[in-house]
Amino acid sequence: MGQVAVTINGRKYPVACDDGQEEHVTRLAAYLDKRAVEIGDQVGAVSEGRLLVMTSLLVADELSEAYDEVERLQDEAKTADKRARETAQVAVEDRYAGTVAGLAERIERIAATLEKP
């Protein structure tokens, strides 16, 4: 199991992580640190706990917006896929409608010929 020391708002925290995930955890912590510093600059002196809660809420809000955007894009993709399928189906039907109608006429003529005494 890996371990990395991260710094958030000037304070170091030891964090355990899976082997090979140290760089990823460090990047995440750097992002949290950046956001915590931004919030600290905006609101002034607040307790460390309050600052971390505010930072967590901000990051959770960003994540929520990202999930909403992913859902919107998935819905758009489904709609586009449905339209493309419908368009393709109409194109295939249009392409072969004349051929099928011609074959139906030929079959009717053959049937009529076979029915004559």
N, C-alpha and C positions, 0 to 999 in steps of 0.2 A: 504494500500500500504506500502510495506516495504522500508526501507532505510538502506544503509550501507555506511560506510566510507572506501574507498580503498586508498592504497598508491601506487603510481607509480613514480619511480625515486625519491623517497624521498618526494614527495608532496602528500598531502591528497586531495581526491576528494569525495564529497558526491554524492552518486548514488542512485536513486530511482529504485525500482524493485518490481515485484509482491511478495506478501506475500509468504514466504516459499522458495524464490529464493536467499535469502541473501548469503547462503553458496556457491551456484553456482557462483554468481557474484564475491564473494571474491576469489574463485579459479581462475576465469578468469583473474581478476585483478592481482593476484599473478603471473600468467603466463606472462602477459604483462609486469609487473615490471621486472621479470627475463630477458625477452628478451631485454627490454630497457636498463637494466644495462649492458648486454652483448654487445649491440651495442655501448653504451657510452664508455665502456672499449676499444672497437676496434677503434672508430673514434675520441676519445678524447672529448674535450669540444665543444659542439654545443648547440645552443639554445634549450630550452625545446620544442618549437613547431616543430623544425626540427627533434629532437630526436623522438618525438611522431609520426611524419609522417614516419620516417624511420622504426620505430617499427611496425606501421600499415601496411606498405608495406611488411615487412618481414612476418608478420602474415598472410596477404592476400595471399602472395606467398605460404606459407605452406598450407593454406586452398585450394588454387587452385590445388596444387599437390595432396592433399587428394581427392578432387573431381575427378581429372583425374584417380587416382588409383581406386576409387570406380567404375567409368565408365568402366575401363579396366576389373575389376573383374566381373562386371555385364555382359560384353560382353563374357568373358570366361565362365561364368555360362550358358549363353544362348547357346553358342556353345556346351558345354558339355551336356546340356539338349537335344539339337537337336540330337547330336550323340547318346545319350542313347536311345532316342525314336526310331531313325532309327534302331539301333541295336536290340531293343526289337521287332520292327515290323518284321524285317528279321527273328528273332528267332521264332516268332509266325507263320510266313508264312512257314518257314522250318518245324516246328513241325507238322503243319496240312496239308501241301501240299500232303503228301502221303495218308492221310485219305480222303481228298477231291478227289484225283485222283481215289482211290479205289471206293468211292461212285459213281463217274461219270461212271466208268466201269460197276458197278452193275446196274445203271439206264439204261445205253445203252443196257445191256443184257436183262433187263426186257422189255424195249421198243422193242427190236428185237423180243422177244418172243411173245409180244402182236401183233406185226405186221404180224406174220405168220398166214396163213389161217387154 
